[in-house]
Amino acid sequence: MKKPIGYPQLLYFSLGDFVIHPDKPNWGIGQVQSIVGMNVTVNFEHAGKQMINCNIIALNAAPRPTK
């Protein structure tokens, strides 16, 4: 889901959490690798490492995958 630029958001996830990109479900579940301000690097199952600007894209929490 895209948000207007400058829309304030608190990040409710931390390193190691699993997330889903709301506009790219085909990327699969991703794991948060780093957080610098509102820039989050996520390693997605089918898209590899992607940097997401959370001022623009609101990542959704995903259930932890079971082994």
PDBQT receptor file of N, H, CA, C and O in Angstrom, charges set to zero:
ATOM      1  N   MET A   1       0.845  -1.166   0.000  1.00  0.00    +0.000 N 
ATOM      2  CA  MET A   1       0.000   0.000   0.000  1.00  0.00    +0.000 C 
ATOM      3  C   MET A   1       0.893   1.233   0.000  1.00  0.00    +0.000 C 
ATOM      4  O   MET A   1       1.750   1.388   0.870  1.00  0.00    +0.000 OA
ATOM      5  N   LYS A   2       0.692   2.095  -0.966  1.00  0.00    +0.000 N 
ATOM      6  H   LYS A   2      -0.004   1.969  -1.673  1.00  0.00    +0.000 HD
ATOM      7  CA  LYS A   2       1.477   3.318  -1.025  1.00  0.00    +0.000 C 
ATOM      8  C   LYS A   2       0.843   4.365  -0.130  1.00  0.00    +0.000 C 
ATOM      9  O   LYS A   2      -0.376   4.404   0.036  1.00  0.00    +0.000 OA
ATOM     10  N   LYS A   3       1.684   5.213   0.445  1.00  0.00    +0.000 N 
ATOM     11  H   LYS A   3       2.674   5.181   0.310  1.00  0.00    +0.000 HD
ATOM     12  CA  LYS A   3       1.232   6.284   1.323  1.00  0.00    +0.000 C 
ATOM     13  C   LYS A   3       1.749   7.589   0.775  1.00  0.00    +0.000 C 
ATOM     14  O   LYS A   3       2.753   7.609   0.063  1.00  0.00    +0.000 OA
ATOM     15  N   PRO A   4       1.075   8.691   1.095  1.00  0.00    +0.000 N 
ATOM     16  CA  PRO A   4       1.620   9.986   0.670  1.00  0.00    +0.000 C 
ATOM     17  C   PRO A   4       3.006  10.191   1.273  1.00  0.00    +0.000 C 
ATOM     18  O   PRO A   4       3.242   9.824   2.424  1.00  0.00    +0.000 OA
ATOM     19  N   ILE A   5       3.914  10.768   0.511  1.00  0.00    +0.000 N 
ATOM     20  H   ILE A   5       3.723  11.066  -0.424  1.00  0.00    +0.000 HD
ATOM     21  CA  ILE A   5       5.263  11.026   1.013  1.00  0.00    +0.000 C 
ATOM     22  C   ILE A   5       5.161  11.967   2.206  1.00  0.00    +0.000 C 
ATOM     23  O   ILE A   5       4.394  12.930   2.192  1.00  0.00    +0.000 OA
ATOM     24  N   GLY A   6       5.934  11.676   3.222  1.00  0.00    +0.000 N 
ATOM     25  H   GLY A   6       6.557  10.894   3.234  1.00  0.00    +0.000 HD
ATOM     26  CA  GLY A   6       5.923  12.490   4.431  1.00  0.00    +0.000 C 
ATOM     27  C   GLY A   6       4.917  12.011   5.457  1.00  0.00    +0.000 C 
ATOM     28  O   GLY A   6       4.839  12.568   6.552  1.00  0.00    +0.000 OA
ATOM     29  N   TYR A   7       4.144  10.987   5.123  1.00  0.00    +0.000 N 
ATOM     30  H   TYR A   7       4.207  10.535   4.234  1.00  0.00    +0.000 HD
ATOM     31  CA  TYR A   7       3.177  10.438   6.069  1.00  0.00    +0.000 C 
ATOM     32  C   TYR A   7       3.948   9.765   7.197  1.00  0.00    +0.000 C 
ATOM     33  O   TYR A   7       4.718   8.839   6.942  1.00  0.00    +0.000 OA
ATOM     34  N   PRO A   8       3.760  10.208   8.441  1.00  0.00    +0.000 N 
ATOM     35  CA  PRO A   8       4.537   9.618   9.538  1.00  0.00    +0.000 C 
ATOM     36  C   PRO A   8       4.110   8.187   9.836  1.00  0.00    +0.000 C 
ATOM     37  O   PRO A   8       2.923   7.860   9.814  1.00  0.00    +0.000 OA
ATOM     38  N   GLN A   9       5.075   7.358  10.108  1.00  0.00    +0.000 N 
ATOM     39  H   GLN A   9       6.039   7.623  10.125  1.00  0.00    +0.000 HD
ATOM     40  CA  GLN A   9       4.787   5.970  10.453  1.00  0.00    +0.000 C 
ATOM     41  C   GLN A   9       5.832   5.485  11.444  1.00  0.00    +0.000 C 
ATOM     42  O   GLN A   9       7.016   5.801  11.323  1.00  0.00    +0.000 OA
ATOM     43  N   LEU A  10       5.392   4.733  12.399  1.00  0.00    +0.000 N 
ATOM     44  H   LEU A  10       4.431   4.477  12.498  1.00  0.00    +0.000 HD
ATOM     45  CA  LEU A  10       6.320   4.060  13.300  1.00  0.00    +0.000 C 
ATOM     46  C   LEU A  10       6.556   2.669  12.751  1.00  0.00    +0.000 C 
ATOM     47  O   LEU A  10       5.631   2.030  12.251  1.00  0.00    +0.000 OA
ATOM     48  N   LEU A  11       7.783   2.199  12.838  1.00  0.00    +0.000 N 
ATOM     49  H   LEU A  11       8.535   2.719  13.243  1.00  0.00    +0.000 HD
ATOM     50  CA  LEU A  11       8.089   0.849  12.382  1.00  0.00    +0.000 C 
ATOM     51  C   LEU A  11       7.811  -0.122  13.521  1.00  0.00    +0.000 C 
ATOM     52  O   LEU A  11       8.391  -0.016  14.601  1.00  0.00    +0.000 OA
ATOM     53  N   TYR A  12       6.930  -1.053  13.265  1.00  0.00    +0.000 N 
ATOM     54  H   TYR A  12       6.459  -1.139  12.387  1.00  0.00    +0.000 HD
ATOM     55  CA  TYR A  12       6.542  -2.013  14.295  1.00  0.00    +0.000 C 
ATOM     56  C   TYR A  12       7.192  -3.365  14.082  1.00  0.00    +0.000 C 
ATOM     57  O   TYR A  12       6.642  -4.392  14.479  1.00  0.00    +0.000 OA
ATOM     58  N   PHE A  13       8.340  -3.370  13.469  1.00  0.00    +0.000 N 
ATOM     59  H   PHE A  13       8.787  -2.536  13.146  1.00  0.00    +0.000 HD
ATOM     60  CA  PHE A  13       9.085  -4.613  13.320  1.00  0.00    +0.000 C 
ATOM     61  C   PHE A  13      10.550  -4.333  13.599  1.00  0.00    +0.000 C 
ATOM     62  O   PHE A  13      10.983  -3.182  13.652  1.00  0.00    +0.000 OA
ATOM     63  N   SER A  14      11.298  -5.401  13.775  1.00  0.00    +0.000 N 
ATOM     64  H   SER A  14      10.947  -6.336  13.732  1.00  0.00    +0.000 HD
ATOM     65  CA  SER A  14      12.716  -5.260  14.096  1.00  0.00    +0.000 C 
ATOM     66  C   SER A  14      13.509  -6.284  13.295  1.00  0.00    +0.000 C 
ATOM     67  O   SER A  14      12.939  -7.061  12.528  1.00  0.00    +0.000 OA
ATOM     68  N   LEU A  15      14.808  -6.281  13.475  1.00  0.00    +0.000 N 
ATOM     69  H   LEU A  15      15.271  -5.650  14.097  1.00  0.00    +0.000 HD
ATOM     70  CA  LEU A  15      15.673  -7.205  12.744  1.00  0.00    +0.000 C 
ATOM     71  C   LEU A  15      15.209  -8.643  12.936  1.00  0.00    +0.000 C 
ATOM     72  O   LEU A  15      14.905  -9.069  14.050  1.00  0.00    +0.000 OA
ATOM     73  N   GLY A  16      15.160  -9.377  11.838  1.00  0.00    +0.000 N 
ATOM     74  H   GLY A  16      15.407  -9.031  10.933  1.00  0.00    +0.000 HD
ATOM     75  CA  GLY A  16      14.774 -10.779  11.894  1.00  0.00    +0.000 C 
ATOM     76  C   GLY A  16      13.288 -11.022  11.716  1.00  0.00    +0.000 C 
ATOM     77  O   GLY A  16      12.875 -12.162  11.500  1.00  0.00    +0.000 OA
ATOM     78  N   ASP A  17      12.469  -9.972  11.802  1.00  0.00    +0.000 N 
ATOM     79  H   ASP A  17      12.804  -9.047  11.977  1.00  0.00    +0.000 HD
ATOM     80  CA  ASP A  17      11.024 -10.150  11.619  1.00  0.00    +0.000 C 
ATOM     81  C   ASP A  17      10.727 -10.490  10.163  1.00  0.00    +0.000 C 
ATOM     82  O   ASP A  17      11.508 -10.173   9.266  1.00  0.00    +0.000 OA
ATOM     83  N   PHE A  18       9.600 -11.130   9.947  1.00  0.00    +0.000 N 
ATOM     84  H   PHE A  18       8.966 -11.387  10.676  1.00  0.00    +0.000 HD
ATOM     85  CA  PHE A  18       9.166 -11.512   8.612  1.00  0.00    +0.000 C 
ATOM     86  C   PHE A  18       8.063 -10.566   8.148  1.00  0.00    +0.000 C 
ATOM     87  O   PHE A  18       7.141 -10.248   8.900  1.00  0.00    +0.000 OA
ATOM     88  N   VAL A  19       8.175 -10.123   6.896  1.00  0.00    +0.000 N 
ATOM     89  H   VAL A  19       8.924 -10.382   6.285  1.00  0.00    +0.000 HD
ATOM     90  CA  VAL A  19       7.234  -9.142   6.349  1.00  0.00    +0.000 C 
ATOM     91  C   VAL A  19       6.824  -9.533   4.928  1.00  0.00    +0.000 C 
ATOM     92  O   VAL A  19       7.435 -10.391   4.290  1.00  0.00    +0.000 OA
ATOM     93  N   ILE A  20       5.759  -8.866   4.458  1.00  0.00    +0.000 N 
ATOM     94  H   ILE A  20       5.262  -8.170   4.976  1.00  0.00    +0.000 HD
ATOM     95  CA  ILE A  20       5.271  -9.044   3.094  1.00  0.00    +0.000 C 
ATOM     96  C   ILE A  20       5.132  -7.655   2.480  1.00  0.00    +0.000 C 
ATOM     97  O   ILE A  20       4.631  -6.736   3.127  1.00  0.00    +0.000 OA
ATOM     98  N   HIS A  21       5.574  -7.501   1.235  1.00  0.00    +0.000 N 
ATOM     99  H   HIS A  21       5.981  -8.248   0.709  1.00  0.00    +0.000 HD
ATOM    100  CA  HIS A  21       5.391  -6.234   0.508  1.00  0.00    +0.000 C 
ATOM    101  C   HIS A  21       3.963  -6.257  -0.036  1.00  0.00    +0.000 C 
ATOM    102  O   HIS A  21       3.618  -7.155  -0.803  1.00  0.00    +0.000 OA
ATOM    103  N   PRO A  22       3.124  -5.289   0.345  1.00  0.00    +0.000 N 
ATOM    104  CA  PRO A  22       1.714  -5.333  -0.046  1.00  0.00    +0.000 C 
ATOM    105  C   PRO A  22       1.474  -5.214  -1.548  1.00  0.00    +0.000 C 
ATOM    106  O   PRO A  22       0.454  -5.698  -2.040  1.00  0.00    +0.000 OA
ATOM    107  N   ASP A  23       2.380  -4.588  -2.286  1.00  0.00    +0.000 N 
ATOM    108  H   ASP A  23       3.208  -4.195  -1.887  1.00  0.00    +0.000 HD
ATOM    109  CA  ASP A  23       2.208  -4.427  -3.728  1.00  0.00    +0.000 C 
ATOM    110  C   ASP A  23       2.936  -5.492  -4.537  1.00  0.00    +0.000 C 
ATOM    111  O   ASP A  23       2.790  -5.553  -5.758  1.00  0.00    +0.000 OA
ATOM    112  N   LYS A  24       3.715  -6.327  -3.868  1.00  0.00    +0.000 N 
ATOM    113  H   LYS A  24       3.834  -6.277  -2.876  1.00  0.00    +0.000 HD
ATOM    114  CA  LYS A  24       4.524  -7.345  -4.558  1.00  0.00    +0.000 C 
ATOM    115  C   LYS A  24       4.378  -8.708  -3.873  1.00  0.00    +0.000 C 
ATOM    116  O   LYS A  24       5.375  -9.261  -3.407  1.00  0.00    +0.000 OA
ATOM    117  N   PRO A  25       3.171  -9.259  -3.799  1.00  0.00    +0.000 N 
ATOM    118  CA  PRO A  25       3.007 -10.545  -3.103  1.00  0.00    +0.000 C 
ATOM    119  C   PRO A  25       3.807 -11.678  -3.735  1.00  0.00    +0.000 C 
ATOM    120  O   PRO A  25       4.138 -12.657  -3.066  1.00  0.00    +0.000 OA
ATOM    121  N   ASN A  26       4.123 -11.543  -5.050  1.00  0.00    +0.000 N 
ATOM    122  H   ASN A  26       3.854 -10.748  -5.593  1.00  0.00    +0.000 HD
ATOM    123  CA  ASN A  26       4.919 -12.579  -5.720  1.00  0.00    +0.000 C 
ATOM    124  C   ASN A  26       6.360 -12.624  -5.221  1.00  0.00    +0.000 C 
ATOM    125  O   ASN A  26       7.081 -13.579  -5.509  1.00  0.00    +0.000 OA
ATOM    126  N   TRP A  27       6.795 -11.591  -4.467  1.00  0.00    +0.000 N 
ATOM    127  H   TRP A  27       6.210 -10.815  -4.233  1.00  0.00    +0.000 HD
ATOM    128  CA  TRP A  27       8.137 -11.613  -3.877  1.00  0.00    +0.000 C 
ATOM    129  C   TRP A  27       8.215 -12.617  -2.732  1.00  0.00    +0.000 C 
ATOM    130  O   TRP A  27       9.309 -13.023  -2.341  1.00  0.00    +0.000 OA
ATOM    131  N   GLY A  28       7.085 -13.017  -2.197  1.00  0.00    +0.000 N 
ATOM    132  H   GLY A  28       6.196 -12.687  -2.514  1.00  0.00    +0.000 HD
ATOM    133  CA  GLY A  28       7.047 -13.957  -1.079  1.00  0.00    +0.000 C 
ATOM    134  C   GLY A  28       7.330 -13.264   0.244  1.00  0.00    +0.000 C 
ATOM    135  O   GLY A  28       7.326 -12.036   0.336  1.00  0.00    +0.000 OA
ATOM    136  N   ILE A  29       7.570 -14.065   1.253  1.00  0.00    +0.000 N 
ATOM    137  H   ILE A  29       7.573 -15.062   1.179  1.00  0.00    +0.000 HD
ATOM    138  CA  ILE A  29       7.865 -13.554   2.588  1.00  0.00    +0.000 C 
ATOM    139  C   ILE A  29       9.319 -13.103   2.628  1.00  0.00    +0.000 C 
ATOM    140  O   ILE A  29      10.200 -13.759   2.072  1.00  0.00    +0.000 OA
ATOM    141  N   GLY A  30       9.560 -11.974   3.295  1.00  0.00    +0.000 N 
ATOM    142  H   GLY A  30       8.845 -11.441   3.747  1.00  0.00    +0.000 HD
ATOM    143  CA  GLY A  30      10.914 -11.463   3.436  1.00  0.00    +0.000 C 
ATOM    144  C   GLY A  30      11.301 -11.321   4.890  1.00  0.00    +0.000 C 
ATOM    145  O   GLY A  30      10.444 -11.147   5.756  1.00  0.00    +0.000 OA
ATOM    146  N   GLN A  31      12.585 -11.395   5.155  1.00  0.00    +0.000 N 
ATOM    147  H   GLN A  31      13.281 -11.536   4.452  1.00  0.00    +0.000 HD
ATOM    148  CA  GLN A  31      13.103 -11.222   6.510  1.00  0.00    +0.000 C 
ATOM    149  C   GLN A  31      13.876  -9.911   6.584  1.00  0.00    +0.000 C 
ATOM    150  O   GLN A  31      14.735  -9.636   5.746  1.00  0.00    +0.000 OA
ATOM    151  N   VAL A  32      13.558  -9.101   7.603  1.00  0.00    +0.000 N 
ATOM    152  H   VAL A  32      12.860  -9.324   8.283  1.00  0.00    +0.000 HD
ATOM    153  CA  VAL A  32      14.213  -7.804   7.786  1.00  0.00    +0.000 C 
ATOM    154  C   VAL A  32      15.686  -8.028   8.119  1.00  0.00    +0.000 C 
ATOM    155  O   VAL A  32      16.018  -8.736   9.069  1.00  0.00    +0.000 OA
ATOM    156  N   GLN A  33      16.577  -7.406   7.312  1.00  0.00    +0.000 N 
ATOM    157  H   GLN A  33      16.307  -6.831   6.540  1.00  0.00    +0.000 HD
ATOM    158  CA  GLN A  33      18.018  -7.549   7.490  1.00  0.00    +0.000 C 
ATOM    159  C   GLN A  33      18.632  -6.336   8.173  1.00  0.00    +0.000 C 
ATOM    160  O   GLN A  33      19.544  -6.476   8.989  1.00  0.00    +0.000 OA
ATOM    161  N   SER A  34      18.132  -5.135   7.841  1.00  0.00    +0.000 N 
ATOM    162  H   SER A  34      17.391  -5.021   7.179  1.00  0.00    +0.000 HD
ATOM    163  CA  SER A  34      18.654  -3.923   8.471  1.00  0.00    +0.000 C 
ATOM    164  C   SER A  34      17.582  -2.843   8.444  1.00  0.00    +0.000 C 
ATOM    165  O   SER A  34      16.687  -2.846   7.600  1.00  0.00    +0.000 OA
ATOM    166  N   ILE A  35      17.700  -1.917   9.398  1.00  0.00    +0.000 N 
ATOM    167  H   ILE A  35      18.427  -1.914  10.084  1.00  0.00    +0.000 HD
ATOM    168  CA  ILE A  35      16.796  -0.780   9.492  1.00  0.00    +0.000 C 
ATOM    169  C   ILE A  35      17.651   0.458   9.739  1.00  0.00    +0.000 C 
ATOM    170  O   ILE A  35      18.384   0.531  10.726  1.00  0.00    +0.000 OA
ATOM    171  N   VAL A  36      17.551   1.432   8.830  1.00  0.00    +0.000 N 
ATOM    172  H   VAL A  36      16.957   1.373   8.028  1.00  0.00    +0.000 HD
ATOM    173  CA  VAL A  36      18.263   2.699   8.977  1.00  0.00    +0.000 C 
ATOM    174  C   VAL A  36      17.226   3.788   8.740  1.00  0.00    +0.000 C 
ATOM    175  O   VAL A  36      16.836   4.052   7.603  1.00  0.00    +0.000 OA
ATOM    176  N   GLY A  37      16.790   4.408   9.810  1.00  0.00    +0.000 N 
ATOM    177  H   GLY A  37      17.107   4.194  10.734  1.00  0.00    +0.000 HD
ATOM    178  CA  GLY A  37      15.707   5.382   9.688  1.00  0.00    +0.000 C 
ATOM    179  C   GLY A  37      14.454   4.677   9.196  1.00  0.00    +0.000 C 
ATOM    180  O   GLY A  37      13.981   3.724   9.815  1.00  0.00    +0.000 OA
ATOM    181  N   MET A  38      13.921   5.151   8.079  1.00  0.00    +0.000 N 
ATOM    182  H   MET A  38      14.306   5.925   7.575  1.00  0.00    +0.000 HD
ATOM    183  CA  MET A  38      12.735   4.528   7.492  1.00  0.00    +0.000 C 
ATOM    184  C   MET A  38      13.085   3.630   6.305  1.00  0.00    +0.000 C 
ATOM    185  O   MET A  38      12.194   3.148   5.606  1.00  0.00    +0.000 OA
ATOM    186  N   ASN A  39      14.382   3.404   6.077  1.00  0.00    +0.000 N 
ATOM    187  H   ASN A  39      15.106   3.795   6.645  1.00  0.00    +0.000 HD
ATOM    188  CA  ASN A  39      14.828   2.490   5.020  1.00  0.00    +0.000 C 
ATOM    189  C   ASN A  39      15.086   1.118   5.618  1.00  0.00    +0.000 C 
ATOM    190  O   ASN A  39      15.894   0.959   6.533  1.00  0.00    +0.000 OA
ATOM    191  N   VAL A  40      14.389   0.142   5.087  1.00  0.00    +0.000 N 
ATOM    192  H   VAL A  40      13.733   0.271   4.343  1.00  0.00    +0.000 HD
ATOM    193  CA  VAL A  40      14.478  -1.221   5.608  1.00  0.00    +0.000 C 
ATOM    194  C   VAL A  40      14.973  -2.136   4.492  1.00  0.00    +0.000 C 
ATOM    195  O   VAL A  40      14.396  -2.157   3.405  1.00  0.00    +0.000 OA
ATOM    196  N   THR A  41      16.035  -2.888   4.752  1.00  0.00    +0.000 N 
ATOM    197  H   THR A  41      16.504  -2.871   5.635  1.00  0.00    +0.000 HD
ATOM    198  CA  THR A  41      16.510  -3.886   3.797  1.00  0.00    +0.000 C 
ATOM    199  C   THR A  41      15.897  -5.219   4.173  1.00  0.00    +0.000 C 
ATOM    200  O   THR A  41      16.012  -5.693   5.303  1.00  0.00    +0.000 OA
ATOM    201  N   VAL A  42      15.236  -5.810   3.176  1.00  0.00    +0.000 N 
ATOM    202  H   VAL A  42      15.143  -5.424   2.258  1.00  0.00    +0.000 HD
ATOM    203  CA  VAL A  42      14.513  -7.065   3.394  1.00  0.00    +0.000 C 
ATOM    204  C   VAL A  42      15.005  -8.087   2.391  1.00  0.00    +0.000 C 
ATOM    205  O   VAL A  42      15.167  -7.766   1.213  1.00  0.00    +0.000 OA
ATOM    206  N   ASN A  43      15.245  -9.310   2.833  1.00  0.00    +0.000 N 
ATOM    207  H   ASN A  43      15.114  -9.570   3.789  1.00  0.00    +0.000 HD
ATOM    208  CA  ASN A  43      15.635 -10.408   1.953  1.00  0.00    +0.000 C 
ATOM    209  C   ASN A  43      14.381 -11.236   1.666  1.00  0.00    +0.000 C 
ATOM    210  O   ASN A  43      13.921 -12.003   2.511  1.00  0.00    +0.000 OA
ATOM    211  N   PHE A  44      13.832 -11.064   0.447  1.00  0.00    +0.000 N 
ATOM    212  H   PHE A  44      14.205 -10.441  -0.240  1.00  0.00    +0.000 HD
ATOM    213  CA  PHE A  44      12.602 -11.755   0.057  1.00  0.00    +0.000 C 
ATOM    214  C   PHE A  44      12.915 -13.100  -0.585  1.00  0.00    +0.000 C 
ATOM    215  O   PHE A  44      13.954 -13.278  -1.220  1.00  0.00    +0.000 OA
ATOM    216  N   GLU A  45      11.985 -14.049  -0.405  1.00  0.00    +0.000 N 
ATOM    217  H   GLU A  45      11.141 -13.905   0.111  1.00  0.00    +0.000 HD
ATOM    218  CA  GLU A  45      12.144 -15.403  -0.943  1.00  0.00    +0.000 C 
ATOM    219  C   GLU A  45      12.417 -15.410  -2.443  1.00  0.00    +0.000 C 
ATOM    220  O   GLU A  45      13.311 -16.115  -2.910  1.00  0.00    +0.000 OA
ATOM    221  N   HIS A  46      11.646 -14.624  -3.202  1.00  0.00    +0.000 N 
ATOM    222  H   HIS A  46      10.920 -14.051  -2.822  1.00  0.00    +0.000 HD
ATOM    223  CA  HIS A  46      11.714 -14.703  -4.660  1.00  0.00    +0.000 C 
ATOM    224  C   HIS A  46      12.242 -13.428  -5.316  1.00  0.00    +0.000 C 
ATOM    225  O   HIS A  46      12.208 -13.312  -6.541  1.00  0.00    +0.000 OA
ATOM    226  N   ALA A  47      12.728 -12.469  -4.524  1.00  0.00    +0.000 N 
ATOM    227  H   ALA A  47      12.756 -12.563  -3.529  1.00  0.00    +0.000 HD
ATOM    228  CA  ALA A  47      13.240 -11.220  -5.108  1.00  0.00    +0.000 C 
ATOM    229  C   ALA A  47      14.591 -10.826  -4.534  1.00  0.00    +0.000 C 
ATOM    230  O   ALA A  47      15.170  -9.821  -4.947  1.00  0.00    +0.000 OA
ATOM    231  N   GLY A  48      15.098 -11.605  -3.585  1.00  0.00    +0.000 N 
ATOM    232  H   GLY A  48      14.627 -12.420  -3.249  1.00  0.00    +0.000 HD
ATOM    233  CA  GLY A  48      16.385 -11.281  -2.983  1.00  0.00    +0.000 C 
ATOM    234  C   GLY A  48      16.306 -10.039  -2.108  1.00  0.00    +0.000 C 
ATOM    235  O   GLY A  48      15.232  -9.664  -1.636  1.00  0.00    +0.000 OA
ATOM    236  N   LYS A  49      17.459  -9.402  -1.896  1.00  0.00    +0.000 N 
ATOM    237  H   LYS A  49      18.332  -9.706  -2.279  1.00  0.00    +0.000 HD
ATOM    238  CA  LYS A  49      17.519  -8.227  -1.020  1.00  0.00    +0.000 C 
ATOM    239  C   LYS A  49      16.966  -7.002  -1.725  1.00  0.00    +0.000 C 
ATOM    240  O   LYS A  49      17.352  -6.685  -2.851  1.00  0.00    +0.000 OA
ATOM    241  N   GLN A  50      16.058  -6.320  -1.047  1.00  0.00    +0.000 N 
ATOM    242  H   GLN A  50      15.744  -6.577  -0.133  1.00  0.00    +0.000 HD
ATOM    243  CA  GLN A  50      15.434  -5.106  -1.560  1.00  0.00    +0.000 C 
ATOM    244  C   GLN A  50      15.431  -4.059  -0.458  1.00  0.00    +0.000 C 
ATOM    245  O   GLN A  50      15.161  -4.376   0.700  1.00  0.00    +0.000 OA
ATOM    246  N   MET A  51      15.731  -2.812  -0.811  1.00  0.00    +0.000 N 
ATOM    247  H   MET A  51      15.950  -2.555  -1.752  1.00  0.00    +0.000 HD
ATOM    248  CA  MET A  51      15.621  -1.730   0.161  1.00  0.00    +0.000 C 
ATOM    249  C   MET A  51      14.254  -1.077  -0.016  1.00  0.00    +0.000 C 
ATOM    250  O   MET A  51      13.890  -0.659  -1.116  1.00  0.00    +0.000 OA
ATOM    251  N   ILE A  52      13.514  -0.996   1.065  1.00  0.00    +0.000 N 
ATOM    252  H   ILE A  52      13.810  -1.336   1.958  1.00  0.00    +0.000 HD
ATOM    253  CA  ILE A  52      12.164  -0.446   1.047  1.00  0.00    +0.000 C 
ATOM    254  C   ILE A  52      12.149   0.843   1.862  1.00  0.00    +0.000 C 
ATOM    255  O   ILE A  52      12.596   0.868   3.009  1.00  0.00    +0.000 OA
ATOM    256  N   ASN A  53      11.633   1.910   1.261  1.00  0.00    +0.000 N 
ATOM    257  H   ASN A  53      11.270   1.889   0.329  1.00  0.00    +0.000 HD
ATOM    258  CA  ASN A  53      11.447   3.166   1.975  1.00  0.00    +0.000 C 
ATOM    259  C   ASN A  53      10.066   3.117   2.621  1.00  0.00    +0.000 C 
ATOM    260  O   ASN A  53       9.051   3.209   1.931  1.00  0.00    +0.000 OA
ATOM    261  N   CYS A  54      10.029   2.975   3.930  1.00  0.00    +0.000 N 
ATOM    262  H   CYS A  54      10.853   2.901   4.491  1.00  0.00    +0.000 HD
ATOM    263  CA  CYS A  54       8.757   2.820   4.645  1.00  0.00    +0.000 C 
ATOM    264  C   CYS A  54       7.998   4.138   4.788  1.00  0.00    +0.000 C 
ATOM    265  O   CYS A  54       6.908   4.162   5.359  1.00  0.00    +0.000 OA
ATOM    266  N   ASN A  55       8.565   5.239   4.274  1.00  0.00    +0.000 N 
ATOM    267  H   ASN A  55       9.451   5.219   3.811  1.00  0.00    +0.000 HD
ATOM    268  CA  ASN A  55       7.787   6.467   4.142  1.00  0.00    +0.000 C 
ATOM    269  C   ASN A  55       6.836   6.357   2.958  1.00  0.00    +0.000 C 
ATOM    270  O   ASN A  55       5.862   7.105   2.867  1.00  0.00    +0.000 OA
ATOM    271  N   ILE A  56       7.120   5.419   2.044  1.00  0.00    +0.000 N 
ATOM    272  H   ILE A  56       7.911   4.812   2.118  1.00  0.00    +0.000 HD
ATOM    273  CA  ILE A  56       6.320   5.247   0.836  1.00  0.00    +0.000 C 
ATOM    274  C   ILE A  56       5.520   3.947   0.870  1.00  0.00    +0.000 C 
ATOM    275  O   ILE A  56       4.344   3.930   0.509  1.00  0.00    +0.000 OA
ATOM    276  N   ILE A  57       6.151   2.868   1.300  1.00  0.00    +0.000 N 
ATOM    277  H   ILE A  57       7.107   2.882   1.594  1.00  0.00    +0.000 HD
ATOM    278  CA  ILE A  57       5.514   1.547   1.330  1.00  0.00    +0.000 C 
ATOM    279  C   ILE A  57       5.381   1.074   2.772  1.00  0.00    +0.000 C 
ATOM    280  O   ILE A  57       6.351   1.092   3.530  1.00  0.00    +0.000 OA
ATOM    281  N   ALA A  58       4.184   0.654   3.145  1.00  0.00    +0.000 N 
ATOM    282  H   ALA A  58       3.396   0.640   2.529  1.00  0.00    +0.000 HD
ATOM    283  CA  ALA A  58       3.938   0.112   4.487  1.00  0.00    +0.000 C 
ATOM    284  C   ALA A  58       4.022  -1.413   4.403  1.00  0.00    +0.000 C 
ATOM    285  O   ALA A  58       3.098  -2.067   3.921  1.00  0.00    +0.000 OA
ATOM    286  N   LEU A  59       5.127  -1.966   4.871  1.00  0.00    +0.000 N 
ATOM    287  H   LEU A  59       5.878  -1.435   5.262  1.00  0.00    +0.000 HD
ATOM    288  CA  LEU A  59       5.278  -3.423   4.891  1.00  0.00    +0.000 C 
ATOM    289  C   LEU A  59       4.303  -4.029   5.900  1.00  0.00    +0.000 C 
ATOM    290  O   LEU A  59       3.993  -3.426   6.927  1.00  0.00    +0.000 OA
ATOM    291  N   ASN A  60       3.829  -5.229   5.585  1.00  0.00    +0.000 N 
ATOM    292  H   ASN A  60       4.080  -5.719   4.750  1.00  0.00    +0.000 HD
ATOM    293  CA  ASN A  60       2.915  -5.938   6.478  1.00  0.00    +0.000 C 
ATOM    294  C   ASN A  60       3.648  -7.059   7.190  1.00  0.00    +0.000 C 
ATOM    295  O   ASN A  60       4.496  -7.731   6.603  1.00  0.00    +0.000 OA
ATOM    296  N   ALA A  61       3.320  -7.255   8.450  1.00  0.00    +0.000 N 
ATOM    297  H   ALA A  61       2.632  -6.709   8.927  1.00  0.00    +0.000 HD
ATOM    298  CA  ALA A  61       3.909  -8.366   9.207  1.00  0.00    +0.000 C 
ATOM    299  C   ALA A  61       3.424  -9.677   8.612  1.00  0.00    +0.000 C 
ATOM    300  O   ALA A  61       2.272  -9.796   8.196  1.00  0.00    +0.000 OA
ATOM    301  N   ALA A  62       4.309 -10.649   8.577  1.00  0.00    +0.000 N 
ATOM    302  H   ALA A  62       5.245 -10.552   8.915  1.00  0.00    +0.000 HD
ATOM    303  CA  ALA A  62       3.969 -11.977   8.036  1.00  0.00    +0.000 C 
ATOM    304  C   ALA A  62       4.164 -13.004   9.145  1.00  0.00    +0.000 C 
ATOM    305  O   ALA A  62       4.993 -12.822  10.037  1.00  0.00    +0.000 OA
ATOM    306  N   PRO A  63       3.394 -14.079   9.078  1.00  0.00    +0.000 N 
ATOM    307  CA  PRO A  63       3.632 -15.137  10.062  1.00  0.00    +0.000 C 
ATOM    308  C   PRO A  63       4.994 -15.758   9.828  1.00  0.00    +0.000 C 
ATOM    309  O   PRO A  63       5.458 -15.860   8.693  1.00  0.00    +0.000 OA
ATOM    310  N   ARG A  64       5.630 -16.172  10.913  1.00  0.00    +0.000 N 
ATOM    311  H   ARG A  64       5.253 -16.089  11.836  1.00  0.00    +0.000 HD
ATOM    312  CA  ARG A  64       6.940 -16.826  10.807  1.00  0.00    +0.000 C 
ATOM    313  C   ARG A  64       6.763 -18.154  10.090  1.00  0.00    +0.000 C 
ATOM    314  O   ARG A  64       5.918 -18.962  10.475  1.00  0.00    +0.000 OA
ATOM    315  N   PRO A  65       7.566 -18.388   9.035  1.00  0.00    +0.000 N 
ATOM    316  CA  PRO A  65       7.422 -19.653   8.311  1.00  0.00    +0.000 C 
ATOM    317  C   PRO A  65       7.753 -20.850   9.206  1.00  0.00    +0.000 C 
ATOM    318  O   PRO A  65       8.645 -20.785  10.052  1.00  0.00    +0.000 OA
ATOM    319  N   THR A  66       7.027 -21.924   9.004  1.00  0.00    +0.000 N 
ATOM    320  H   THR A  66       6.302 -21.977   8.317  1.00  0.00    +0.000 HD
ATOM    321  CA  THR A  66       7.302 -23.148   9.765  1.00  0.00    +0.000 C 
ATOM    322  C   THR A  66       8.207 -24.036   8.936  1.00  0.00    +0.000 C 
ATOM    323  O   THR A  66       8.119 -24.063   7.709  1.00  0.00    +0.000 OA
ATOM    324  N   LYS A  67       9.062 -24.749   9.607  1.00  0.00    +0.000 N 
ATOM    325  H   LYS A  67       9.134 -24.727  10.605  1.00  0.00    +0.000 HD
ATOM    326  CA  LYS A  67      10.018 -25.632   8.912  1.00  0.00    +0.000 C 
ATOM    327  C   LYS A  67       9.442 -27.009   8.773  1.00  0.00    +0.000 C 
ATOM    328  O   LYS A  67      10.089 -27.896   8.218  1.00  0.00    +0.000 OA
TER     329      LYS A  67
